[in-house]
Amino acid sequence: MANSIRTKLLIVVCISYILSTAAIVGFGIVFTKQIITSENEKAYTNQLEVILRTLQKRHEKLTASEMAGLFADGYKKSSAKDLGARHYADNQKIYPFIIDTAGLIVLHPTLAPGSAAVASLDFIHKMLSAKNGTLQYQWRGDEKWMVFRTFEPWHWTVGYAIKTKDKYASVQKVVKNLAVIMLLSSLLGLVVIYAMLSRIVGPIRVLAEDARIIGDGQYDHQVAEVKGQDEIARLATSLSLMAQNISDRDKEIRGFNEQLEQRVQQRTAALEESQEKFRDVALSSADWIWELDRDGHYIYSSGRVKEILGFDHDEIIGKTAYDLMPQEEAVRMSGFFQEAGLKKQAIVDLENWNLTKEGKSVCLLTNGVPVFSKTGALLGYRGVDKDITERKHYEDELKRAKEAAEAATRAKSEFLANMSHEIRTPMNGIIGMAGLLVQTELDQEQREYAHTVQSSADA
């Protein structure tokens, strides 16, 4: 255990030391690489400028000559040949080259003058288009770099080219030297760190063993005393106090756990009893108890669905309410269900027609309430469906009976109205004649009869 602690501390410190050293050396390498690369490119550019100045002097000498028109081509070729003799050498890593506007070779260490071997290559086209600058390119399997300028008087593009690996050769040498320095510094640092850790890890070993014993449950174990006022001594004191506190808390926790276990057993028994009651109510109820998720799929169904729709519990789970309805009814109900879901409203006394497993139509009275999460998000609906098919048939029969009774009443009224009209017409004649009869000479008995006819007609 002690060796493990010392090893881990040594690893942590060493890794930190190595990382910091590597960061410093890495930054130095990058910075050095940039400086050396910049200086090398500047040197290559200066060499190119020397060639351009040489060509400029040759051009001025040619233009001053009276025979410039006759000897111009030969003079240019001679000038290029002189440059090659001056600047080319065996095993030369950087070399000048000259290309005309058509991409033909004027000067090259391996290609003959007038050669069109590179005229069609992409990097030659880029170089001729840019006229001045630097370019990274691939040629004959080597990654190369060039700096080039256009010599306008003779329409030549003059450049210096070098393999990329040769360009960075000096940088790689510096990197190797820095890597050696880093390795030696790291080894020296590791030796010093190991020596320091070996002197301070002793008390930590003892405290680690004490912590192991306390961790095994021996909270009354006496922690070793470490003299001094440093962090390790304070750690030993804190460990001793922690062991005492753990011992006291352990006793409290044991008592609390016993009480908690009793409460859990009581709550578990109460929950099981409540669940049993709910199952009994669901099974004994004539209603179908269900629950939908937020997508409208059934996730719970009581056994009464078998008596109402003919489906088993497992057959209902995963279906939607629309799956149980005729197509026309599903279309009619979809708008209502969507609106209720968006407004998170309860479903109250909703009558809807469904199809049993055998295809028989049944009417259900649906009531449901939305179910929400703790954050207020809609989780679905929970409710009951009641089979009201017989009630709907009885209501339809009552409606038809009422309509028949109303039709009979209307027929009776029409019959009486017609009969009254048929009787009233001759009665009017009788009443008129009785009135005339009263105005004639009648004896007392005849007059009483005539008055009786009149009073009966007016009644």
C-alpha positions as CSV (number, residue, x, y, z in Angstrom):
1,M,0.0,0.0,0.0
2,A,2.8,2.4,1.0
3,N,4.7,1.6,-2.2
4,S,1.6,2.3,-4.2
5,I,1.2,5.7,-2.6
6,R,4.8,6.6,-3.2
7,T,4.6,5.4,-6.8
8,K,1.4,7.3,-7.5
9,L,2.9,10.5,-6.1
10,L,6.0,10.0,-8.0
11,I,4.1,9.4,-11.2
12,V,1.9,12.5,-10.7
13,V,4.9,14.7,-10.0
14,C,7.0,13.2,-12.8
15,I,4.2,13.6,-15.3
16,S,3.6,17.2,-14.4
17,Y,7.4,17.9,-14.6
18,I,7.7,16.1,-18.0
19,L,4.6,17.8,-19.4
20,S,5.8,21.3,-18.3
21,T,9.3,20.6,-19.7
22,A,7.8,19.2,-22.9
23,A,5.6,22.3,-23.3
24,I,8.6,24.6,-22.9
25,V,10.7,22.6,-25.3
26,G,7.9,22.2,-27.7
27,F,7.3,26.0,-27.7
28,G,11.0,26.4,-28.2
29,I,11.1,24.0,-31.1
30,V,8.1,25.7,-32.8
31,F,9.7,29.1,-32.3
32,T,13.1,28.0,-33.4
33,K,11.6,26.2,-36.5
34,Q,9.8,29.4,-37.5
35,I,13.0,31.5,-37.1
36,I,15.2,29.0,-39.0
37,T,12.7,28.5,-41.7
38,S,12.2,32.3,-42.1
39,E,16.0,32.8,-42.2
40,N,16.5,30.0,-44.8
41,E,13.8,31.4,-47.0
42,K,15.3,34.8,-46.8
43,A,18.7,33.3,-47.7
44,Y,17.2,31.5,-50.7
45,T,15.5,34.7,-51.8
46,N,18.7,36.7,-51.5
47,Q,20.5,34.1,-53.7
48,L,17.6,34.5,-56.2
49,E,18.1,38.2,-56.2
50,V,21.8,37.8,-57.0
51,I,20.9,35.8,-60.1
52,L,18.3,38.4,-61.1
53,R,20.9,41.2,-60.7
54,T,23.4,39.2,-62.8
55,L,20.7,38.8,-65.6
56,Q,19.9,42.5,-65.4
57,K,23.5,43.4,-66.0
58,R,23.7,41.0,-68.9
59,H,20.5,42.5,-70.3
60,E,21.9,46.1,-70.0
61,K,25.1,45.0,-71.7
62,L,23.1,43.3,-74.5
63,T,20.9,46.4,-75.2
64,A,24.0,48.6,-75.3
65,S,25.5,46.4,-78.0
66,E,25.0,47.5,-81.6
67,M,24.6,43.8,-82.5
68,A,21.8,43.1,-80.0
69,G,19.3,42.0,-82.5
70,L,21.6,39.5,-84.2
71,F,23.1,37.9,-81.1
72,A,20.3,38.2,-78.6
73,D,19.2,34.5,-78.5
74,G,22.8,33.2,-78.4
75,Y,23.7,35.7,-75.8
76,K,20.7,34.7,-73.6
77,K,21.6,31.0,-73.9
78,S,25.2,31.8,-73.0
79,S,24.1,33.8,-70.0
80,A,22.0,30.9,-68.8
81,K,24.9,28.5,-69.3
82,D,27.2,30.7,-67.3
83,L,24.7,30.8,-64.5
84,G,24.6,27.0,-64.4
85,A,28.3,26.7,-64.4
86,R,28.5,29.2,-61.5
87,H,25.7,27.8,-59.4
88,Y,25.6,24.0,-60.1
89,A,27.7,21.6,-58.1
90,D,27.7,17.9,-57.3
91,N,25.2,16.8,-54.6
92,Q,23.7,20.3,-54.5
93,K,20.5,20.3,-52.5
94,I,19.2,23.7,-53.7
95,Y,19.5,24.7,-57.3
96,P,18.4,27.6,-59.6
97,F,16.2,27.0,-62.7
98,I,14.8,29.2,-65.5
99,I,11.6,28.6,-67.5
100,D,10.3,30.6,-70.4
101,T,6.7,31.7,-70.8
102,A,5.8,28.5,-72.7
103,G,7.0,26.4,-69.8
104,L,10.1,25.2,-71.7
105,I,13.4,24.7,-69.8
106,V,16.0,27.4,-70.2
107,L,18.2,26.2,-67.3
108,H,17.9,23.1,-65.1
109,P,20.4,20.8,-63.5
110,T,18.9,17.6,-65.0
111,L,16.7,18.7,-67.9
112,A,18.1,19.9,-71.2
113,P,17.4,23.5,-72.5
114,G,14.3,23.5,-74.6
115,S,12.8,20.5,-72.9
116,A,8.9,20.5,-72.5
117,A,8.9,17.8,-69.8
118,V,7.3,20.1,-67.2
119,A,5.4,22.5,-69.4
120,S,2.0,20.7,-68.8
121,L,2.4,20.3,-65.0
122,D,0.0,22.1,-62.7
123,F,2.7,23.7,-60.5
124,I,4.4,25.2,-63.6
125,H,1.0,26.8,-64.7
126,K,0.6,28.2,-61.2
127,M,4.1,29.6,-61.1
128,L,3.7,31.3,-64.6
129,S,0.4,32.7,-63.5
130,A,1.6,34.1,-60.2
131,K,4.9,35.4,-61.7
132,N,6.4,36.0,-58.2
133,G,6.1,34.2,-54.9
134,T,6.7,30.8,-53.3
135,L,5.2,27.4,-54.0
136,Q,4.9,24.0,-52.4
137,Y,4.7,21.2,-55.0
138,Q,5.2,17.5,-55.8
139,W,7.7,16.4,-58.5
140,R,9.1,13.0,-59.2
141,G,7.9,11.6,-55.9
142,D,9.5,14.4,-53.8
143,E,7.8,17.1,-51.9
144,K,9.6,20.4,-52.9
145,W,9.5,24.1,-52.2
146,M,10.5,27.0,-54.5
147,V,10.8,30.7,-54.5
148,F,10.6,32.4,-57.9
149,R,10.6,35.8,-59.7
150,T,9.8,36.9,-63.3
151,F,12.6,38.5,-65.2
152,E,10.5,40.7,-67.4
153,P,13.1,41.9,-70.0
154,W,13.7,38.3,-71.3
155,H,10.3,36.9,-70.2
156,W,11.9,34.3,-68.0
157,T,10.7,32.9,-64.7
158,V,13.8,32.4,-62.5
159,G,13.5,30.3,-59.3
160,Y,15.3,28.4,-56.6
161,A,14.0,24.9,-55.7
162,I,14.8,22.6,-52.8
163,K,13.4,19.4,-51.4
164,T,11.2,20.0,-48.3
165,K,13.2,17.6,-46.2
166,D,16.4,19.4,-47.1
167,K,14.8,22.7,-46.3
168,Y,14.0,21.6,-42.8
169,A,17.2,19.6,-42.2
170,S,18.7,22.3,-40.0
171,V,15.5,22.5,-38.1
172,Q,15.5,18.8,-37.5
173,K,19.0,19.0,-36.2
174,V,18.0,21.6,-33.6
175,V,15.0,19.5,-32.6
176,K,17.2,16.5,-32.0
177,N,19.5,18.6,-29.8
178,L,16.6,20.0,-27.8
179,A,15.1,16.5,-27.4
180,V,18.4,15.3,-25.9
181,I,18.5,18.3,-23.6
182,M,14.9,17.5,-22.5
183,L,15.7,13.9,-21.9
184,L,18.7,14.7,-19.7
185,S,16.8,17.3,-17.8
186,S,13.9,15.0,-17.2
187,L,16.2,12.2,-15.9
188,L,17.9,14.6,-13.5
189,G,14.5,16.0,-12.4
190,L,13.2,12.5,-11.8
191,V,16.2,11.6,-9.6
192,V,15.7,14.8,-7.5
193,I,11.9,14.2,-7.2
194,Y,12.4,10.5,-6.2
195,A,14.8,11.5,-3.5
196,M,12.4,14.2,-2.1
197,L,9.4,11.9,-2.1
198,S,11.3,9.1,-0.4
199,R,11.9,11.4,2.6
200,I,8.3,12.6,3.0
201,V,6.4,9.5,2.1
202,G,7.1,7.6,5.4
203,P,4.4,9.3,7.5
204,I,2.0,9.0,4.6
205,R,2.5,5.2,4.6
206,V,1.6,5.0,8.2
207,L,-1.5,7.2,7.7
208,A,-2.5,5.1,4.7
209,E,-2.4,1.9,6.9
210,D,-4.4,3.7,9.6
211,A,-7.0,4.8,7.0
212,R,-7.2,1.2,5.7
213,I,-7.9,-0.1,9.2
214,I,-10.6,2.5,9.8
215,G,-12.1,1.8,6.4
216,D,-12.4,-1.9,7.4
217,G,-14.8,-0.8,10.2
218,Q,-12.4,-0.5,13.1
219,Y,-13.5,3.0,14.0
220,D,-11.9,2.8,17.5
221,H,-8.4,2.4,16.0
222,Q,-5.8,4.8,17.4
223,V,-4.3,6.9,14.6
224,A,-0.5,7.3,14.7
225,E,0.7,10.7,16.0
226,V,2.8,12.7,13.5
227,K,4.9,15.5,15.0
228,G,5.2,18.9,13.4
229,Q,2.9,21.5,12.0
230,D,3.0,20.6,8.4
231,E,0.2,19.4,6.2
232,I,0.9,15.7,7.0
233,A,0.6,16.3,10.8
234,R,-2.7,18.2,10.2
235,L,-3.8,15.3,8.1
236,A,-3.1,12.8,10.9
237,T,-5.1,15.0,13.4
238,S,-8.0,15.2,10.9
239,L,-7.9,11.5,10.3
240,S,-8.2,10.8,14.1
241,L,-11.1,13.2,14.5
242,M,-12.7,11.7,11.4
243,A,-12.5,8.2,12.9
244,Q,-14.1,9.4,16.1
245,N,-16.9,11.2,14.2
246,I,-17.5,8.2,12.0
247,S,-17.8,5.9,15.1
248,D,-20.4,8.3,16.6
249,R,-22.3,8.6,13.3
250,D,-22.2,4.9,12.7
251,K,-24.1,4.3,15.9
252,E,-26.7,6.9,15.0
253,I,-27.0,5.5,11.5
254,R,-27.5,2.0,12.8
255,G,-30.4,3.2,14.9
256,F,-31.8,5.2,12.1
257,N,-31.6,2.3,9.6
258,E,-33.6,0.1,12.0
259,Q,-36.3,2.7,12.2
260,L,-36.2,3.3,8.4
261,E,-36.5,-0.4,7.7
262,Q,-39.6,-0.6,9.9
263,R,-41.1,2.4,8.1
264,V,-40.3,0.9,4.7
265,Q,-41.9,-2.4,5.7
266,Q,-45.0,-0.6,6.9
267,R,-45.2,1.6,3.7
268,T,-44.6,-1.4,1.5
269,A,-47.4,-3.3,3.2
270,A,-49.7,-0.3,2.9
271,L,-48.8,0.1,-0.8
272,E,-49.4,-3.6,-1.6
273,E,-52.7,-3.3,0.2
274,S,-53.7,-0.2,-1.8
275,Q,-52.6,-1.9,-5.0
276,E,-54.7,-5.0,-4.1
277,K,-57.7,-2.8,-3.4
278,F,-57.3,-1.0,-6.7
279,R,-57.1,-4.4,-8.6
280,D,-60.2,-5.6,-6.8
281,V,-62.1,-2.4,-7.7
282,A,-60.9,-2.6,-11.3
283,L,-61.9,-6.3,-11.6
284,S,-65.3,-5.8,-9.9
285,S,-66.2,-2.6,-11.7
286,A,-68.5,-2.9,-14.7
287,D,-66.4,-0.1,-16.3
288,W,-63.2,-0.4,-18.4
289,I,-60.3,1.4,-16.7
290,W,-57.5,2.5,-19.0
291,E,-54.5,4.7,-19.4
292,L,-53.0,6.4,-22.5
293,D,-49.5,7.7,-23.1
294,R,-48.9,11.1,-24.7
295,D,-49.1,9.6,-28.2
296,G,-52.5,8.1,-27.5
297,H,-51.4,4.4,-27.1
298,Y,-52.9,2.3,-24.4
299,I,-50.3,1.5,-21.7
300,Y,-52.8,0.1,-19.1
301,S,-56.2,-1.7,-19.4
302,S,-58.3,-3.5,-16.8
303,G,-59.8,-6.9,-17.4
304,R,-63.3,-5.6,-18.0
305,V,-62.2,-4.7,-21.6
306,K,-62.8,-8.4,-22.4
307,E,-66.5,-8.2,-21.4
308,I,-67.0,-4.8,-23.2
309,L,-65.0,-5.2,-26.4
310,G,-64.0,-8.8,-26.5
311,F,-60.2,-8.0,-26.4
312,D,-57.7,-9.4,-23.9
313,H,-55.6,-7.0,-21.9
314,D,-52.5,-7.8,-23.9
315,E,-54.3,-7.1,-27.2
316,I,-55.3,-3.6,-26.2
317,I,-51.8,-2.5,-25.0
318,G,-50.1,-0.5,-27.8
319,K,-53.4,0.2,-29.7
320,T,-55.0,3.7,-30.0
321,A,-58.6,4.7,-29.4
322,Y,-58.9,5.2,-33.2
323,D,-57.9,1.5,-33.8
324,L,-61.1,0.4,-32.0
325,M,-63.5,2.8,-33.8
326,P,-65.2,2.7,-37.2
327,Q,-63.5,4.9,-39.7
328,E,-66.2,7.6,-39.7
329,E,-66.2,7.7,-35.9
330,A,-62.4,7.9,-35.7
331,V,-62.5,10.9,-38.0
332,R,-65.2,12.6,-35.9
333,M,-63.4,11.9,-32.6
334,S,-59.9,12.9,-33.9
335,G,-60.6,16.6,-33.8
336,F,-62.0,16.4,-30.3
337,F,-59.1,14.4,-28.9
338,Q,-56.5,16.7,-30.5
339,E,-58.2,19.8,-29.1
340,A,-58.4,18.2,-25.6
341,G,-54.7,17.2,-25.8
342,L,-53.6,20.7,-26.9
343,K,-55.7,22.4,-24.2
344,K,-54.9,19.7,-21.6
345,Q,-58.6,19.4,-20.8
346,A,-60.5,16.6,-19.1
347,I,-62.8,14.4,-21.2
348,V,-66.3,14.5,-19.7
349,D,-69.3,12.2,-20.8
350,L,-68.0,11.7,-24.3
351,E,-70.2,9.3,-26.2
352,N,-68.4,7.4,-29.0
353,W,-69.0,4.2,-31.0
354,N,-66.5,1.3,-31.0
355,L,-66.2,-2.1,-32.7
356,T,-65.8,-5.2,-30.7
357,K,-63.4,-7.9,-31.7
358,E,-66.3,-9.7,-33.5
359,G,-67.2,-6.4,-35.3
360,K,-70.2,-5.5,-33.3
361,S,-71.0,-1.9,-32.6
362,V,-71.0,-0.7,-29.0
363,C,-71.4,2.8,-27.6
364,L,-69.1,3.9,-24.8
365,L,-69.3,6.8,-22.4
366,T,-65.8,8.1,-21.9
367,N,-64.5,10.1,-19.0
368,G,-60.8,10.9,-18.5
369,V,-58.3,13.3,-16.9
370,P,-54.9,14.4,-18.1
371,V,-51.8,13.1,-16.4
372,F,-48.9,15.5,-15.9
373,S,-45.2,15.2,-14.9
374,K,-43.7,17.2,-12.1
375,T,-42.7,19.9,-14.5
376,G,-46.3,20.2,-15.9
377,A,-45.7,18.3,-19.1
378,L,-48.6,16.2,-20.4
379,L,-47.8,12.5,-20.0
380,G,-51.1,11.1,-21.3
381,Y,-54.7,10.4,-20.0
382,R,-56.2,8.1,-17.4
383,G,-60.0,7.3,-17.3
384,V,-62.9,4.9,-17.6
385,D,-65.2,3.8,-20.4
386,K,-68.8,2.6,-19.6
387,D,-70.9,0.5,-22.0
388,I,-74.1,2.4,-22.7
389,T,-75.2,0.5,-25.7
390,E,-78.5,-0.7,-24.2
391,R,-79.2,2.7,-22.8
392,K,-78.6,4.2,-26.3
393,H,-81.0,1.6,-27.8
394,Y,-83.6,2.4,-25.1
395,E,-83.2,6.1,-25.8
396,D,-83.7,5.4,-29.5
397,E,-86.9,3.4,-28.8
398,L,-88.2,6.2,-26.6
399,K,-87.5,8.7,-29.3
400,R,-89.3,6.6,-31.9
401,A,-92.3,6.1,-29.5
402,K,-92.4,9.9,-28.8
403,E,-92.3,10.6,-32.5
404,A,-95.2,8.1,-33.1
405,A,-97.3,9.6,-30.3
406,E,-96.8,13.1,-31.6
407,A,-97.8,11.9,-35.1
408,A,-101.0,10.4,-33.6
409,T,-101.8,13.6,-31.7
410,R,-101.4,15.6,-34.9
411,A,-103.7,13.1,-36.8
412,K,-106.4,13.4,-34.1
413,S,-106.2,17.2,-34.1
414,E,-106.6,17.2,-37.9
415,F,-109.5,14.8,-37.7
416,L,-111.4,16.9,-35.1
417,A,-110.7,20.0,-37.1
418,N,-112.2,18.4,-40.2
419,M,-115.2,17.0,-38.4
420,S,-115.9,20.3,-36.7
421,H,-115.9,22.0,-40.1
422,E,-118.2,19.3,-41.5
423,I,-120.7,19.5,-38.6
424,R,-120.6,23.3,-38.3
425,T,-121.8,23.9,-41.9
426,P,-125.3,22.3,-41.5
427,M,-125.5,23.6,-37.9
428,N,-125.3,27.2,-39.2
429,G,-128.3,26.5,-41.4
430,I,-130.2,25.0,-38.4
431,I,-129.3,28.0,-36.2
432,G,-130.4,30.4,-38.9
433,M,-133.7,28.7,-39.4
434,A,-134.3,28.5,-35.6
435,G,-133.8,32.3,-35.4
436,L,-136.3,32.8,-38.1
437,L,-138.7,30.4,-36.5
438,V,-138.6,32.3,-33.2
439,Q,-139.8,35.4,-35.1
440,T,-143.0,33.7,-36.3
441,E,-146.2,33.2,-34.4
442,L,-145.6,30.1,-32.1
443,D,-147.4,28.8,-29.1
444,Q,-145.6,28.6,-25.8
445,E,-144.4,25.1,-26.2
446,Q,-143.1,25.6,-29.8
447,R,-141.3,28.8,-28.7
448,E,-139.5,26.9,-25.9
449,Y,-138.4,24.3,-28.4
450,A,-137.0,26.9,-30.7
451,H,-135.1,28.7,-27.9
452,T,-133.7,25.3,-26.8
453,V,-132.3,24.8,-30.3
454,Q,-130.6,28.3,-30.2
455,S,-129.1,27.9,-26.8
456,S,-127.7,24.4,-27.7
457,A,-126.1,25.8,-30.8
458,D,-124.4,28.6,-28.8
459,A,-123.1,26.3,-26.1
